Amino acid sequence: MTLETALRRSDHRVTRPRQLVWDVLHDAERHLSAAEIVDAVHLLDPGVNSSSVYRTLSLFADLELVRESRHGELSTWEPAHDDAVIHLVCDRCGATTHHAADVVDTLRVQLKRSGGFEPRTIDVAVTGLCPTCAKRT
């Protein structure tokens, strides 16, 4: 689905800041903090107000176009995706990567079977050291 389709479906317009935030998130190969998104948007268009970037992230989250992952005080953003991944979060550098895992789907089934709970979103995070930081120890 394109950004334009997603926004127009909910009666929102595609503005330059919204398109830039979308492009930055989709071009990134990792999770980004809000500050990193602001910096990347400013590289593309210094005239975009930082508050526009934050409002765009909030709107995109409300429309479930992006996901915010919170790990302690660290908050990162990424395009929305299905739940069949585990977030691997480095305790040292804060990098967040995805690991495909059938266990997420298994958890969804177990929750529904055992208590009738129907999860809308499952966000599993595992903390530790990424390969780069693990080599430094």
matplotlib code that plots the C-alpha trace (Angstrom):
import matplotlib.pyplot as plt

x = [0.0, 1.3, 1.5, -1.1, -3.6, -3.1, -3.5, -6.4, -8.3, -8.3, -9.0, -5.4, -3.3, 0.2, 2.4, 6.1, 7.0, 4.9, 6.4, 9.9, 9.4, 7.9, 10.9, 13.4, 11.8, 11.5, 15.0, 16.5, 17.8, 17.3, 15.1, 15.6, 15.1, 12.9, 16.0, 17.6, 14.5, 14.5, 18.2, 17.6, 14.6, 16.6, 19.3, 16.6, 14.8, 16.2, 13.0, 10.9, 10.1, 11.1, 7.6, 6.2, 8.3, 7.1, 3.4, 3.9, 5.3, 2.3, -0.2, 1.5, 1.4, -2.3, -2.9, -0.7, 1.6, 4.7, 5.6, 7.3, 9.3, 10.2, 13.0, 13.6, 14.1, 15.0, 12.3, 12.8, 10.6, 10.1, 7.6, 4.7, 5.2, 3.6, 4.3, 6.3, 9.6, 11.5, 13.3, 16.9, 18.0, 21.7, 22.3, 25.4, 24.8, 21.0, 20.8, 17.6, 17.3, 14.6, 14.7, 12.0, 10.5, 7.7, 7.4, 5.5, 2.7, 2.8, 2.3, -0.6, -2.3, -1.6, -3.0, -6.2, -6.5, -5.6, -7.6, -9.5, -7.2, -7.0, -3.8, -3.8, -0.1, 2.7, 6.1, 8.7, 12.1, 15.3, 18.1, 21.8, 24.8, 24.8, 27.5, 29.6, 29.4, 29.9, 33.2, 34.4, 34.1]
y = [0.0, 3.5, 6.3, 8.2, 5.4, 4.9, 8.6, 9.3, 6.2, 8.1, 11.5, 12.8, 14.5, 13.6, 16.6, 17.0, 16.3, 13.1, 11.9, 12.6, 10.7, 7.8, 7.7, 7.9, 5.0, 2.9, 3.6, 2.8, -0.7, -0.5, 1.0, 4.8, 7.0, 10.1, 12.3, 10.2, 10.6, 14.4, 14.5, 12.4, 14.5, 17.7, 16.4, 16.0, 19.3, 21.6, 23.6, 20.9, 21.7, 19.1, 19.2, 18.2, 15.1, 14.2, 14.9, 12.7, 9.8, 10.1, 10.2, 7.2, 5.3, 6.0, 4.8, 1.7, 2.6, 2.5, 0.8, 2.3, 0.0, 1.0, -0.7, 1.1, 4.7, 4.0, 4.4, 3.5, 3.6, 1.3, 0.7, -1.5, -5.2, -8.4, -9.8, -12.9, -11.3, -10.9, -7.6, -8.2, -5.1, -4.5, -3.4, -1.6, 0.3, 0.2, -1.4, -3.2, -6.0, -8.5, -12.2, -14.2, -16.7, -19.2, -18.9, -15.6, -17.3, -20.2, -17.7, -16.1, -19.5, -20.4, -17.2, -17.7, -21.3, -21.1, -18.0, -16.8, -13.7, -12.4, -10.4, -7.5, -6.9, -9.0, -7.2, -9.5, -8.1, -9.9, -7.9, -8.8, -7.9, -7.5, -9.3, -6.2, -5.3, -9.0, -9.0, -6.0, -7.8]
z = [0.0, -0.8, 1.7, -0.4, -0.3, 3.5, 4.3, 2.0, 3.3, 6.7, 5.2, 5.6, 3.0, 1.8, 2.9, 2.2, 5.9, 5.9, 2.6, 3.9, 7.2, 5.2, 2.9, 5.7, 7.6, 4.5, 3.3, 6.7, 7.3, 11.0, 13.7, 14.1, 17.0, 16.5, 16.7, 13.9, 11.8, 12.4, 11.4, 8.2, 7.2, 7.7, 5.4, 2.7, 3.5, 6.2, 6.1, 7.7, 11.3, 13.8, 15.4, 12.0, 12.1, 15.6, 14.7, 11.6, 13.7, 16.0, 13.1, 11.4, 14.7, 15.1, 11.6, 12.3, 9.4, 11.8, 15.0, 18.0, 20.1, 23.6, 25.4, 28.7, 27.9, 24.3, 21.7, 18.1, 15.0, 12.0, 9.3, 10.4, 9.8, 10.8, 14.3, 13.2, 14.3, 17.5, 18.1, 19.1, 21.1, 21.9, 25.5, 24.5, 21.2, 21.2, 17.7, 17.0, 14.4, 13.4, 13.8, 12.1, 14.6, 14.5, 18.3, 17.9, 16.0, 18.5, 21.3, 19.5, 19.2, 22.9, 24.2, 22.3, 23.3, 27.0, 28.0, 24.9, 24.7, 21.1, 20.8, 18.4, 18.5, 19.8, 20.3, 21.6, 22.5, 23.5, 24.9, 24.8, 22.7, 18.9, 17.0, 16.7, 20.4, 21.4, 19.6, 21.6, 24.9]

ax = plt.figure().add_subplot(projection="3d")
ax.plot(x, y, z, "-o")
ax.set_aspect("equal")
plt.show()
